[in-house]
């Protein structure tokens, strides 16, 4: 019993140290994992992998040695990404399937097909989403409804499909990509978007709570990215504390690799900003939205 307690304390301290290291120096942390090829023999499923954060994560996970199951709507982008990854990392396996996450039944079909293909899925990243919301009360209900449906209801379907597989395997790591906009209610075009990402964050926390309650060995991570400049928002105005795609995805993957429960990324400044957002007056929060 004493040895077990010592091991638990030691492992917990090591885990906390890794999380701190990955948060402060994500690129250096991943460099060490790359040398170890920590993903060798493991498989990650990523939705929304044809562009933006999904594509960026796929590239980094491939470098770490993971096999990849990638899906999105655009076949040509998926084919191109697969070809590039296999040319650069010939020892990994990459498979893709077309998936429109607004088709809920297709989510279950695609996830199950990937599980059958690979035999085991170690991690699933619920990443597919859109940010095309508008001010409430300006006649754009259809736009806001679609944003909420894709970012929350479709994400719910992805979590359901993932957890079906993980429960059958009795193992797995579910990752959901939320947003710093989930921290508070925000104005203008972020109102419906932020609400959908807040719902996703609470959904993930509820699943995590259920895993603790039932003592199942399935981990759940919620990632809150700050402003990351990708091709999706390349024409938008400059935003506070924004980073380029490489910096953003490096921070995201580093956090995921520590299997953290929750992480704001990049950690500096967003872990501090996130805490402030929860308590500052809305007039102040509005200035960074």
C-alpha positions as CSV (number, residue, x, y, z in Angstrom):
1,X,0.0,0.0,0.0
2,X,2.8,2.4,0.9
3,X,4.6,1.7,-2.4
4,X,1.4,2.3,-4.3
5,X,0.9,5.6,-2.7
6,X,4.5,6.6,-3.4
7,X,4.1,5.7,-7.0
8,X,0.8,7.6,-7.3
9,X,2.5,10.8,-5.8
10,X,5.6,10.4,-8.0
11,X,3.5,9.9,-11.2
12,X,1.3,12.8,-10.3
13,X,4.3,15.1,-9.8
14,X,5.9,13.9,-13.1
15,X,2.6,14.6,-14.9
16,X,2.3,18.1,-13.5
17,X,5.9,18.8,-14.4
18,X,5.2,17.7,-18.0
19,X,2.1,19.9,-18.2
20,X,4.1,22.9,-17.0
21,X,6.9,22.2,-19.4
22,X,4.6,21.7,-22.4
23,X,2.7,25.0,-21.5
24,X,5.9,27.1,-21.2
25,X,7.9,25.6,-24.0
26,X,5.6,23.6,-26.2
27,X,8.0,23.4,-29.2
28,X,10.9,22.1,-27.0
29,X,8.5,19.6,-25.3
30,X,7.4,18.2,-28.6
31,X,11.0,18.0,-29.8
32,X,11.6,15.5,-27.0
33,X,8.5,13.5,-27.8
34,X,9.6,13.4,-31.5
35,X,12.9,11.9,-30.6
36,X,11.0,9.2,-28.6
37,X,8.4,8.8,-31.5
38,X,5.7,8.6,-28.8
39,X,3.0,7.9,-31.4
40,X,4.5,4.8,-32.9
41,X,1.9,2.1,-33.3
42,X,-0.9,4.4,-32.1
43,X,-3.8,5.9,-34.1
44,X,-5.4,9.4,-33.9
45,X,-8.7,10.3,-35.5
46,X,-9.1,14.0,-36.4
47,X,-12.2,15.7,-37.8
48,X,-12.0,18.8,-39.8
49,X,-8.6,17.8,-40.9
50,X,-8.5,19.3,-44.4
51,X,-7.5,22.8,-43.2
52,X,-6.8,25.1,-40.3
53,X,-6.1,23.7,-36.9
54,X,-7.1,20.1,-37.9
55,X,-4.6,20.0,-40.8
56,X,-1.9,21.6,-38.5
57,X,-2.5,19.0,-35.8
58,X,-2.3,16.2,-38.3
59,X,1.1,17.3,-39.5
60,X,2.5,17.5,-36.0
61,X,1.0,14.2,-34.8
62,X,2.4,12.5,-38.0
63,X,5.9,13.8,-37.1
64,X,5.5,12.2,-33.6
65,X,4.9,8.8,-35.3
66,X,1.1,8.5,-35.0
67,X,-1.0,6.7,-37.6
68,X,-3.8,9.0,-38.7
69,X,-7.5,8.7,-39.5
70,X,-8.5,12.0,-41.0
71,X,-11.8,13.2,-42.2
72,X,-13.5,16.4,-43.6
73,X,-15.7,17.4,-46.5
74,X,-13.1,18.2,-49.1
75,X,-11.7,15.0,-50.7
76,X,-9.0,16.8,-52.7
77,X,-7.5,18.4,-49.6
78,X,-7.5,15.1,-47.7
79,X,-5.8,13.3,-50.6
80,X,-3.2,16.0,-50.8
81,X,-2.6,15.9,-47.1
82,X,-2.3,12.1,-47.0
83,X,0.2,12.2,-49.9
84,X,2.4,14.9,-48.2
85,X,2.4,13.1,-44.9
86,X,3.3,9.7,-46.3
87,X,6.0,11.2,-48.4
88,X,7.6,12.8,-45.4
89,X,6.8,10.0,-42.9
90,X,6.7,6.7,-44.8
91,X,6.5,4.6,-41.7
92,X,3.1,5.8,-40.6
93,X,-0.3,4.9,-41.9
94,X,-2.8,7.5,-43.1
95,X,-6.4,6.8,-44.1
96,X,-9.1,9.4,-44.9
97,X,-12.8,9.5,-45.4
98,X,-15.1,12.2,-46.5
99,X,-17.3,13.5,-43.7
100,X,-19.8,16.3,-43.4
101,X,-20.4,16.6,-39.7
102,X,-23.9,18.0,-40.3
103,X,-24.8,14.5,-41.3
104,X,-25.1,12.9,-37.8
105,X,-25.6,9.4,-39.0
106,X,-22.5,9.6,-41.2
107,X,-20.4,10.5,-38.1
108,X,-21.1,7.2,-36.5
109,X,-20.6,5.3,-39.8
110,X,-17.2,7.0,-40.5
111,X,-15.9,6.6,-36.9
112,X,-16.9,2.9,-36.8
113,X,-15.3,2.3,-40.2
114,X,-12.0,3.9,-39.0
115,X,-12.1,1.7,-35.9
116,X,-12.6,-1.4,-38.0
117,X,-9.8,-0.3,-40.4
118,X,-7.2,0.3,-37.7
119,X,-8.5,-2.2,-35.1
120,X,-8.0,0.4,-32.3
121,X,-8.3,4.1,-32.0
122,X,-6.2,5.7,-29.3
123,X,-7.3,9.3,-29.5
124,X,-10.1,11.2,-31.2
125,X,-10.0,14.9,-31.7
126,X,-13.3,16.6,-32.1
127,X,-12.2,19.6,-34.1
128,X,-14.6,20.3,-37.0
129,X,-16.5,23.5,-36.5
130,X,-17.4,26.9,-38.0
131,X,-17.3,30.5,-36.8
132,X,-19.8,32.2,-39.0
133,X,-22.1,33.6,-36.4
134,X,-23.7,37.1,-36.4
135,X,-25.2,39.6,-33.9
136,X,-28.3,38.4,-32.2
137,X,-31.5,40.1,-33.4
138,X,-30.1,41.2,-36.8
139,X,-32.1,38.8,-38.9
140,X,-29.4,36.1,-39.1
141,X,-31.0,33.3,-37.2
142,X,-30.3,30.7,-39.9
143,X,-26.6,31.6,-39.7
144,X,-26.5,31.4,-35.9
145,X,-28.5,28.2,-35.9
146,X,-26.1,26.5,-38.3
147,X,-23.1,27.6,-36.2
148,X,-24.6,26.2,-33.0
149,X,-25.7,23.0,-34.7
150,X,-22.2,22.3,-36.2
151,X,-20.2,23.4,-33.1
152,X,-22.4,21.7,-30.5
153,X,-24.9,19.2,-31.9
154,X,-22.5,17.8,-34.4
155,X,-19.8,17.8,-31.7
156,X,-22.2,15.9,-29.5
157,X,-22.6,13.3,-32.2
158,X,-18.8,13.0,-32.5
159,X,-18.4,12.6,-28.8
160,X,-21.1,9.9,-28.8
161,X,-19.5,8.0,-31.6
162,X,-16.1,8.3,-30.0
163,X,-17.2,7.2,-26.6
164,X,-19.1,4.2,-28.1
165,X,-15.7,3.0,-29.5
166,X,-13.7,3.9,-26.3
167,X,-16.2,2.1,-24.0
168,X,-16.0,-1.0,-26.2
169,X,-12.2,-0.8,-26.1
170,X,-12.1,0.2,-22.4
171,X,-9.5,2.8,-23.3
172,X,-9.0,6.0,-25.2
173,X,-8.5,9.7,-25.1
174,X,-11.2,12.1,-26.2
175,X,-10.1,15.6,-27.1
176,X,-12.5,18.5,-27.8
177,X,-11.4,21.8,-29.3
178,X,-13.4,24.6,-27.7
179,X,-12.3,28.2,-27.7
180,X,-11.3,31.1,-25.4
181,X,-14.6,32.7,-26.4
182,X,-16.3,30.0,-24.3
183,X,-15.1,31.7,-21.1
184,X,-17.7,34.5,-21.1
185,X,-20.7,35.7,-23.1
186,X,-19.2,37.9,-25.9
187,X,-20.7,40.5,-28.2
188,X,-21.2,40.9,-31.9
189,X,-20.3,37.9,-34.1
190,X,-19.0,35.9,-31.1
191,X,-22.2,35.6,-29.2
192,X,-23.7,32.4,-30.7
193,X,-20.2,31.1,-31.5
194,X,-19.0,31.5,-28.0
195,X,-22.2,29.9,-26.6
196,X,-21.7,26.9,-28.8
197,X,-18.1,26.4,-27.7
198,X,-19.1,26.9,-24.0
199,X,-21.7,24.2,-24.5
200,X,-19.0,21.9,-25.9
201,X,-16.7,22.6,-23.0
202,X,-19.4,21.7,-20.5
203,X,-20.3,18.5,-22.5
204,X,-16.7,17.4,-22.3
205,X,-16.5,18.1,-18.6
206,X,-19.7,16.1,-18.1
207,X,-18.1,13.1,-19.9
208,X,-15.0,13.5,-17.8
209,X,-17.1,13.5,-14.7
210,X,-18.8,10.4,-15.8
211,X,-15.5,8.6,-16.4
212,X,-14.5,9.5,-12.8
213,X,-17.9,8.3,-11.5
214,X,-17.7,5.0,-13.3
215,X,-13.9,4.6,-12.9
216,X,-13.4,4.0,-16.6
217,X,-9.9,4.4,-18.0
218,X,-10.9,6.9,-20.7
219,X,-9.4,10.4,-20.6
220,X,-11.1,13.6,-21.7
221,X,-9.3,16.9,-22.6
222,X,-10.8,20.3,-23.4
223,X,-8.6,22.7,-25.3
224,X,-9.3,26.4,-25.4
225,X,-7.3,28.0,-28.3
226,X,-6.9,31.7,-28.3
227,X,-6.7,33.6,-31.6
228,X,-4.9,31.6,-34.2
229,X,-4.3,32.9,-37.7
230,X,-5.1,30.2,-40.3
231,X,-6.3,30.3,-43.9
232,X,-9.9,30.3,-42.6
233,X,-9.5,33.7,-41.0
234,X,-6.5,35.1,-42.9
235,X,-8.4,38.1,-44.1
236,X,-9.8,39.1,-40.7
237,X,-8.6,42.1,-38.8
238,X,-5.6,41.6,-36.4
239,X,-6.8,40.2,-33.0
240,X,-5.4,40.6,-29.5
241,X,-2.6,38.1,-28.7
242,X,-3.1,36.3,-32.0
243,X,-0.4,33.7,-33.1
244,X,0.3,32.1,-36.4
245,X,-0.9,28.6,-37.3
246,X,2.3,26.8,-36.5
247,X,2.6,28.4,-33.0
248,X,-1.0,27.7,-32.3
249,X,-1.1,24.1,-33.4
250,X,2.2,23.4,-31.6
251,X,0.7,24.6,-28.3
252,X,-2.4,22.6,-28.9
253,X,-0.6,19.3,-29.6
254,X,1.8,19.8,-26.7
255,X,-1.2,20.3,-24.3
256,X,-3.0,17.2,-25.8
257,X,0.1,15.1,-25.3
258,X,0.1,15.7,-21.6
259,X,-3.5,14.5,-21.4
260,X,-4.4,17.6,-19.5
261,X,-8.0,17.9,-18.4
262,X,-8.2,21.5,-19.6
263,X,-5.8,23.9,-21.2
264,X,-5.8,27.5,-22.6
265,X,-3.4,27.7,-25.5
266,X,-0.9,29.2,-26.1
267,X,-0.7,29.1,-22.3
268,X,1.0,32.5,-22.2
269,X,-1.0,34.8,-22.2
270,X,-4.3,32.9,-22.5
271,X,-4.2,30.9,-19.2
272,X,-3.9,34.3,-17.4
273,X,-6.4,36.1,-19.7
274,X,-8.8,33.2,-19.3
275,X,-8.9,33.6,-15.5
276,X,-9.3,37.4,-15.9
277,X,-12.1,37.0,-18.4
278,X,-14.2,35.1,-15.8
279,X,-14.1,38.0,-13.4
280,X,-13.6,41.2,-15.2
281,X,-16.6,43.5,-16.0
282,X,-18.1,42.8,-19.5
283,X,-17.1,46.3,-20.6
284,X,-13.5,45.2,-20.2
285,X,-13.9,41.8,-21.7
286,X,-15.5,43.4,-24.7
287,X,-12.2,45.1,-25.6
288,X,-10.5,41.8,-26.3
289,X,-13.3,40.2,-28.3
